[in-house]
């Protein structure tokens, strides 16, 4: 009996120590859980985890990322957006997500150029980009475009009355240039009569409807730029005097005479017959996701020469009811089968050729008005203008992330199989348990 009292004290001390240690461990785990996160994706194809390409990109971002999501209060899309952005936040702590209700902040909607519900605006290093189709691939590519803003220089030819990417007059393309800058592009005007060479870091050269002829030496510099693999956007107007025929020959295209007449516009309430409408698009990366109509005031036609070292694709065509009018267009105009060119008319072409290290790209559109300040807001004109520059600067080849989806785990059963399973669960198993219970009960009664 003498040893019982010390034993009880020892047990109490041990219990006290155990409780203190247990509580300490709980407190420590709680503190660690607030400081560190440990997660594991057990889905069959890791569909709740960012791809390795996205993780590698995030690791290169050295500045904070702010994301604004324009979604109404209580919308189920908020949860989906939060879930997707949280995957990025696990790999980069200074990514912030803020939801904005477009119904209560219409001024913010106008400032950010929001057009669809659920649209995201990503801000990085004083640049921004809007995303309408929300997916990991689109968000990762947008982040990479913003991160590479310093590398994307769009050079505009100047000195010949071209449309100014910073100009505010209706004729100029300043609004388009402003939208390009918001997308992370750097714009530069260059006069080849005073600057002897097109910069080597040019992502794309833009020739936007020169009003006066170029000097022979300037044309030679442009041809040399093309020969060396430079990307080009050439916007020209019908019946506009130009001496750029050598450039058309270098690209193996033919500029058709005349102005497009499209009766489709009159069906939509446009009285001027010179307004061409494009409603159907090719499966080209520039137009693959476009659905809105595009409007082309005073457009002309293009033809593809049969023999060419370029791979040439049709980008924009009018409807079959249009034609190329060869006479002066008045208020009422009719098709002259012996003189006019019947539709559909090709308005835009893309040309590519494979070089040693990359693909050279060229876009030619026989209308410069569609991205002017006067007409940029019509239909899908802005989207088309942005998509063209994205394609020319190879932004469509940044990161290809396959869509992650759950594997097919659907089980199809025949009528007989369903009957067997149903019979087993409803009768066989319960009956077997009942028989087993009765058998056990009878055995116990006999004891």
Phi, psi and omega per residue, in radians:
X1 nan -0.390 -3.079
X2 -1.203 -0.443 -3.092
X3 -1.573 -0.117 -3.049
X4 -1.227 -0.665 -3.069
X5 -1.170 -0.847 3.066
X6 -1.042 -0.616 3.135
X7 -1.109 -0.761 3.111
X8 -1.095 -0.703 3.120
X9 -1.129 -0.683 3.108
X10 -1.120 -0.711 3.112
X11 -1.114 -0.712 3.126
X12 -1.121 -0.707 3.117
X13 -1.123 -0.723 3.117
X14 -1.106 -0.751 3.111
X15 -1.095 -0.708 3.128
X16 -1.121 -0.782 3.109
X17 -1.068 -0.741 3.127
X18 -1.048 -0.779 -3.123
X19 -1.115 -0.766 3.131
X20 -1.079 -0.800 3.129
X21 -1.120 -0.718 -3.136
X22 -1.088 -0.817 3.123
X23 -1.132 -0.653 3.118
X24 -1.098 -0.726 3.122
X25 -1.123 -0.731 3.123
X26 -1.076 -0.791 3.134
X27 -1.117 -0.723 3.130
X28 -1.120 -0.749 3.111
X29 -1.109 -0.688 3.095
X30 -1.097 -0.713 3.109
X31 -1.146 -0.763 3.118
X32 -1.099 -0.642 -3.127
X33 -1.152 -0.489 3.086
X34 -1.390 -0.449 -3.098
X35 -1.623 -0.550 -3.044
X36 -2.326 2.626 3.118
X37 -2.143 2.324 3.090
X38 -2.168 2.005 -3.107
X39 -2.261 2.702 3.129
X40 -2.464 2.301 3.134
X41 -1.698 1.908 -3.102
X42 -1.708 0.130 3.097
X43 -1.151 2.720 -2.984
X44 -1.076 -0.588 -3.137
X45 -2.154 0.436 3.097
X46 0.923 0.774 -3.072
X47 -1.304 -0.167 3.094
X48 -1.758 0.273 -3.110
X49 -2.191 2.536 3.086
X50 -1.120 2.617 3.063
X51 -1.228 2.850 -3.140
X52 -1.103 -0.596 3.128
X53 -1.109 -0.731 3.116
X54 -1.155 -0.721 -3.138
X55 -1.108 -0.714 3.131
X56 -1.143 -0.662 3.116
X57 -1.142 -0.803 -3.109
X58 -1.030 -0.609 -3.130
X59 -1.132 -0.373 -3.129
X60 -1.555 -0.184 -3.108
X61 -1.428 2.051 -3.084
X62 -1.808 0.127 3.136
X63 -2.218 2.768 3.138
X64 -1.118 2.665 3.089
X65 -2.081 2.227 3.094
X66 -1.993 2.275 -3.119
X67 -2.125 2.231 3.064
X68 -1.945 2.237 -3.140
X69 -1.996 2.139 -3.108
X70 -1.652 1.624 -3.083
X71 -2.421 2.473 3.132
X72 -1.212 2.754 3.069
X73 -1.068 2.374 3.090
X74 1.388 -0.018 -3.139
X75 -1.255 2.376 -3.134
X76 -1.121 -0.353 -3.127
X77 -1.164 -0.402 3.120
X78 -1.049 -0.735 -3.125
X79 -1.134 -0.705 -3.142
X80 -1.148 -0.712 3.124
X81 -1.154 -0.772 3.124
X82 -1.042 -0.713 -3.133
X83 -1.119 -0.736 -3.125
X84 -1.208 -0.790 -3.107
X85 -1.191 -0.536 3.136
X86 -1.083 -0.502 3.090
X87 -1.130 -0.630 3.072
X88 -1.265 -0.684 -3.108
X89 -1.130 -0.500 3.098
X90 -1.139 -0.444 -3.118
X91 -1.774 -0.226 3.121
X92 -2.574 1.937 -2.994
X93 -1.208 -0.459 -3.067
X94 -1.651 0.557 2.939
X95 -1.694 2.123 -3.127
X96 -2.003 2.521 3.127
X97 -2.134 2.259 3.112
X98 -2.281 2.244 3.109
X99 -1.591 2.407 3.124
X100 -2.173 2.218 3.092
X101 -1.444 1.944 -3.091
X102 -1.117 -0.379 3.138
X103 -1.261 -0.539 -3.093
X104 -1.724 -0.226 3.137
X105 -2.279 1.114 -3.113
X106 -1.112 -0.536 3.123
X107 -1.117 -0.690 3.091
X108 -1.117 -0.650 3.112
X109 -1.080 -0.760 -3.138
X110 -1.200 -0.718 -3.121
X111 -1.107 -0.664 -3.083
X112 -1.581 -0.033 3.113
X113 1.167 0.671 -3.110
X114 -1.335 2.321 -3.116
X115 -2.126 -0.355 -3.119
X116 -2.324 2.635 3.086
X117 -1.201 2.403 -3.108
X118 1.543 0.097 -3.118
X119 -1.220 2.474 3.103
X120 -1.834 2.537 2.993
X121 -2.136 2.058 -3.112
X122 -1.791 2.197 3.126
X123 -1.926 2.259 3.100
X124 -2.661 2.161 3.047
X125 0.927 0.876 3.096
X126 1.151 0.233 3.059
X127 -2.049 2.831 3.117
X128 -2.523 2.791 3.058
X129 -2.634 2.391 3.120
X130 -1.629 2.491 3.114
X131 -2.232 2.110 3.132
X132 -1.629 -0.709 3.126
X133 -1.720 1.907 -2.990
X134 -1.525 2.066 3.073
X135 -2.775 2.863 3.112
X136 -1.055 -0.721 -3.108
X137 -1.083 -0.794 -3.117
X138 -1.164 -0.707 -3.140
X139 -1.172 -0.776 -3.136
X140 -1.109 -0.748 3.123
X141 -1.151 -0.651 3.088
X142 -1.101 -0.752 3.102
X143 -1.080 -0.676 -3.125
X144 -1.244 -0.653 3.076
X145 -1.077 -0.748 3.136
X146 -1.163 -0.655 -3.138
X147 -1.214 -0.479 -3.108
X148 -1.776 0.423 -3.062
X149 -1.012 -0.665 -3.099
X150 -1.162 -0.311 -3.083
X151 -1.622 -0.103 -3.020
X152 -1.903 1.561 3.130
X153 -1.781 2.137 3.065
X154 -1.839 2.049 -3.040
X155 -1.815 2.207 -3.128
X156 -1.844 2.212 3.068
X157 -1.153 2.375 -3.136
X158 -2.408 3.027 3.116
X159 1.745 -0.002 -3.103
X160 -2.330 0.447 -3.136
X161 1.355 0.393 3.138
X162 -1.161 2.899 3.098
X163 -1.290 2.251 -2.986
X164 -1.504 2.199 3.125
X165 -1.224 -0.148 3.084
X166 -2.057 0.076 -3.088
X167 -1.372 2.621 -3.106
X168 -1.810 -0.185 3.135
X169 -1.179 2.731 -3.112
X170 -0.999 -0.595 -3.099
X171 -1.184 -0.547 -3.003
X172 -1.437 3.131 -3.066
X173 -2.134 0.655 -3.088
X174 -1.115 -0.642 3.134
X175 -1.165 -0.711 3.073
X176 -1.092 -0.759 3.104
X177 -1.078 -0.670 3.104
X178 -1.112 -0.722 3.113
X179 -1.145 -0.638 3.090
X180 -1.126 -0.697 3.108
X181 -1.119 -0.665 3.099
X182 -1.152 -0.453 3.090
X183 -1.422 -0.045 3.096
X184 1.779 0.124 3.123
X185 -1.490 2.570 3.040
X186 -1.776 2.261 -3.085
X187 -1.872 2.470 3.116
X188 -2.536 2.352 3.025
X189 -1.688 2.466 -3.104
X190 -2.392 2.305 3.059
X191 -1.856 1.914 -3.032
X192 -1.227 -0.249 3.088
X193 -1.302 -0.367 3.120
X194 -1.992 -0.325 3.115
X195 -1.944 2.078 -2.964
X196 -1.294 -0.169 -3.039
X197 -2.674 2.579 3.018
X198 -1.336 2.280 -3.057
X199 -0.949 2.498 -3.083
X200 -1.243 -0.358 -3.140
X201 -1.623 0.336 -3.132
X202 -1.273 2.126 3.056
X203 -1.318 -0.638 3.118
X204 -2.774 2.437 3.027
X205 -1.698 2.346 3.140
X206 -1.993 2.123 3.002
X207 -1.882 1.822 -2.981
X208 -1.921 1.457 2.952
X209 0.993 1.143 3.071
X210 -1.114 2.419 -3.085
X211 -1.617 -0.323 3.114
X212 -2.201 2.701 -3.096
X213 -1.097 2.571 3.068
X214 -1.449 2.698 3.059
X215 -1.257 2.626 3.131
X216 -0.953 -0.670 3.131
X217 -1.152 -0.586 3.109
X218 -1.177 -0.731 3.106
X219 -1.085 -0.702 3.113
X220 -1.076 -0.720 3.125
X221 -1.121 -0.679 3.117
X222 -1.165 -0.746 3.116
X223 -1.108 -0.666 3.101
X224 -1.142 -0.690 3.097
X225 -1.048 -0.729 3.109
X226 -1.180 -0.761 -3.139
X227 -1.052 -0.584 -3.113
X228 -1.487 0.067 3.026
X229 1.747 0.258 -3.133
X230 -1.266 2.576 3.095
X231 -1.522 2.604 -2.983
X232 -2.495 2.417 2.895
X233 -2.053 2.044 -3.114
X234 -1.999 1.998 3.095
X235 -1.905 2.147 -3.133
X236 -2.301 2.791 -3.110
X237 -1.986 2.577 3.131
X238 -1.127 2.474 3.089
X239 1.062 0.315 3.103
X240 -1.502 2.113 3.142
X241 -1.031 2.235 3.133
X242 -2.663 2.680 3.070
X243 -1.972 0.548 -3.138
X244 -1.649 0.359 3.089
X245 -1.015 -0.648 3.075
X246 -1.027 -0.564 3.096
X247 -1.197 -0.724 3.094
X248 -1.081 -0.682 3.113
X249 -1.176 -0.643 3.111
X250 -1.129 -0.577 3.136
X251 -1.564 -0.040 3.132
X252 1.009 0.835 3.041
X253 -2.251 2.821 3.119
X254 -2.117 2.299 3.110
X255 -1.605 2.028 -3.086
X256 -1.378 2.508 3.056
X257 -1.357 2.763 3.091
X258 1.768 2.990 -3.126
X259 -2.120 2.421 -3.122
X260 -1.169 2.322 2.974
X261 -2.018 2.194 -3.054
X262 -2.283 1.855 3.116
X263 -1.120 -0.229 -3.134
X264 -1.029 -0.642 -3.124
X265 -1.070 -0.636 3.129
X266 -1.156 -0.565 3.077
X267 -1.154 -0.422 -3.137
X268 -1.736 0.196 3.085
X269 1.553 0.227 3.111
X270 -1.686 2.049 -3.037
X271 -1.363 -0.506 -3.102
X272 -1.324 2.058 -3.103
X273 -1.237 -0.146 -3.105
X274 -1.459 -0.023 3.124
X275 -1.522 1.985 3.135
X276 -1.605 2.446 3.138
X277 -1.950 2.309 3.012
X278 -2.023 2.073 -3.087
X279 -2.053 -0.266 -3.141
X280 -2.141 2.378 -3.029
X281 -2.147 2.691 3.082
X282 -1.374 2.902 3.124
X283 -1.486 0.920 3.081
X284 -1.668 2.601 3.126
X285 -0.930 -0.492 3.136
X286 -1.216 -0.692 -2.993
X287 -2.008 0.069 -3.012
X288 -1.035 -0.613 -3.070
X289 -1.841 0.204 -3.123
X290 -1.505 2.394 3.113
X291 -2.188 -0.491 -3.088
X292 -1.314 2.666 3.049
X293 -1.126 2.630 2.987
X294 -2.096 2.526 -3.010
X295 -2.017 2.280 -3.097
X296 -2.209 1.755 3.116
X297 -1.355 2.262 3.071
X298 0.952 1.103 -3.109
X299 -1.726 2.859 3.080
X300 -2.201 -3.112 -3.061
X301 -1.944 2.769 3.115
X302 -2.278 2.661 3.060
X303 -2.273 2.645 3.131
X304 -1.771 2.211 3.074
X305 -1.271 2.563 -3.024
X306 -1.121 -0.847 -3.106
X307 -1.716 2.093 -3.100
X308 -2.674 2.555 3.048
X309 -1.577 0.088 3.058
X310 -1.777 2.606 2.934
X311 -1.588 1.879 -3.009
X312 -1.872 2.287 3.125
X313 -2.191 2.548 3.076
X314 -1.359 2.242 -3.116
X315 -1.782 -0.779 -3.060
X316 -2.361 2.286 3.077
X317 -2.392 2.600 3.067
X318 -1.451 3.019 3.078
X319 -1.305 2.859 -3.040
X320 -1.134 -0.411 -3.101
X321 -1.322 -0.134 -3.137
X322 -1.486 2.980 3.069
X323 -2.754 2.956 3.063
X324 -1.720 1.924 -3.127
X325 -1.427 2.270 -3.102
X326 -1.664 -0.337 3.126
X327 -1.645 3.040 3.072
X328 -1.139 2.334 -3.072
X329 -1.503 2.169 3.092
X330 -1.937 -2.997 -3.057
X331 -1.108 -0.667 3.095
X332 -2.030 2.177 -3.082
X333 -2.396 2.438 -3.137
X334 -2.170 2.721 3.142
X335 -1.309 2.275 3.096
X336 -1.876 1.829 -3.011
X337 -1.098 -0.426 -3.129
X338 -1.541 -0.107 -3.024
X339 -2.291 -0.710 -3.056
X340 -1.496 2.742 3.103
X341 -1.603 2.157 -3.136
X342 -1.293 2.704 3.113
X343 -1.442 3.069 0.017
X344 -1.250 2.617 -3.090
X345 -1.873 2.353 3.086
X346 -1.414 2.087 3.116
X347 -1.683 -0.548 -3.059
X348 -2.445 2.514 3.128
X349 -2.284 2.638 2.959
X350 -2.091 2.479 3.126
X351 -2.262 2.398 3.105
X352 -2.388 2.689 2.960
X353 -2.668 2.525 -3.054
X354 -1.520 2.134 3.073
X355 -1.748 -3.028 -3.050
X356 -1.078 -0.748 -3.025
X357 -1.983 -0.304 -3.059
X358 -2.732 3.141 3.135
X359 -1.793 2.213 3.075
X360 -1.471 2.450 -3.030
X361 -2.307 2.444 3.134
X362 -2.421 2.427 3.032
X363 -2.194 2.265 3.070
X364 -2.145 2.203 3.118
X365 -2.256 2.207 -3.107
X366 -1.511 0.964 3.009
X367 -3.043 2.219 3.101
X368 -1.863 -0.187 -3.091
X369 -1.239 -0.438 -2.980
X370 -1.129 -0.402 3.086
X371 -1.930 0.219 3.083
X372 -1.251 2.881 -3.126
X373 -1.042 -0.481 -3.106
X374 -1.267 -0.597 -2.952
X375 -2.113 0.034 -3.070
X376 -1.094 -0.532 -3.086
X377 -1.422 0.011 -3.126
X378 -1.464 2.234 3.047
X379 0.886 -2.285 -3.108
X380 -1.732 0.399 -3.089
X381 -1.038 -0.773 -3.135
X382 -1.109 -0.806 3.129
X383 -1.035 -0.711 3.129
X384 -1.106 -0.782 3.140
X385 -1.092 -0.711 3.107
X386 -1.185 -0.758 -3.116
X387 -1.078 -0.639 -3.141
X388 -1.087 -0.812 -3.127
X389 -1.188 -0.678 3.082
X390 -1.021 -0.759 -3.112
X391 -1.191 -0.748 -3.127
X392 -1.112 -0.577 -3.139
X393 -1.582 0.199 3.063
X394 1.127 0.465 3.109
X395 -1.278 -0.243 3.121
X396 -1.399 -0.038 -3.095
X397 -2.010 0.353 -3.070
X398 -1.172 -1.284 -3.054
X399 -2.341 2.128 3.077
X400 -1.787 1.906 -3.084
X401 -1.954 2.013 3.141
X402 -1.148 2.524 3.116
X403 -1.182 2.301 3.123
X404 -1.660 2.235 3.108
X405 -2.444 2.797 3.138
X406 -1.228 2.550 3.118
X407 -1.172 2.747 -3.138
X408 -1.225 1.891 3.099
X409 -2.042 0.446 -3.140
X410 -1.390 2.273 -3.124
X411 -1.907 2.110 3.127
X412 -1.784 2.212 -3.116
X413 -2.050 2.488 3.062
X414 -1.307 2.979 3.135
X415 -1.088 -0.683 3.129
X416 -1.139 -0.762 3.124
X417 -1.074 -0.747 3.120
X418 -1.097 -0.668 3.135
X419 -1.165 -0.710 3.132
X420 -1.113 -0.807 -3.138
X421 -1.112 -0.780 3.137
X422 -1.094 -0.743 3.122
X423 -1.110 -0.681 -3.109
X424 -1.144 -0.810 -3.092
X425 -1.271 -0.573 -3.075
X426 -1.511 -0.534 -3.037
X427 -2.161 -0.904 -2.999
X428 -1.096 -0.928 -3.097
X429 -1.153 -0.875 3.087
X430 -1.053 -0.677 3.116
X431 -1.120 -0.704 3.113
X432 -1.110 -0.731 3.092
X433 -1.116 -0.661 3.129
X434 -1.139 -0.794 3.130
X435 -1.090 -0.749 3.138
X436 -1.098 -0.700 3.130
X437 -1.124 -0.743 3.129
X438 -1.133 -0.716 -3.131
X439 -1.094 -0.777 3.116
X440 -1.127 -0.683 -3.139
X441 -1.123 -0.735 3.130
X442 -1.150 -0.689 3.129
X443 -1.100 -0.681 -3.106
X444 -1.248 -0.532 3.134
X445 -1.213 -0.495 -3.090
X446 -1.371 -0.242 -3.120
X447 -1.292 nan nan
